[in-house]
Amino acid sequence: MNVQISNLRETLIQKIAFVRGRSAAEVEAEVNAKGDLKIDSKLGQAVVGHVEMALDREGMVRVEDQTKKTLTSLSGLEAMLKKRIEETNGDGNG
């Protein structure tokens, strides 16, 4: 399975909304108003798990990837996941 990264930001917004118990429209409005979305690192970890499951890539994100910089904003999550998706798509296992 070759994971598409074109809708990664949309997927992240949906998963953040799910974990927060809010609608994706509310989260997207917050992102649009602020330009990015600051989140708690625990929420970031939960979102990563949900995205990995949605992509059928459990374990794709490594422990060393999970830093305060990558887990506490939408842009950080997006950059980290994009990097891992690109790596796993190119490793012969995708």
Secondary structure, DSSP 8 states (H G I E B T S, - for coil): -----TTHHHHHHHHHHHHHTS-HHHHHHHHHHHSS-B--HHHHHHHHHHHHHHTT-TT-S-GGG--HHHHSBHHHHHHHHHHHHHHHHTSS--
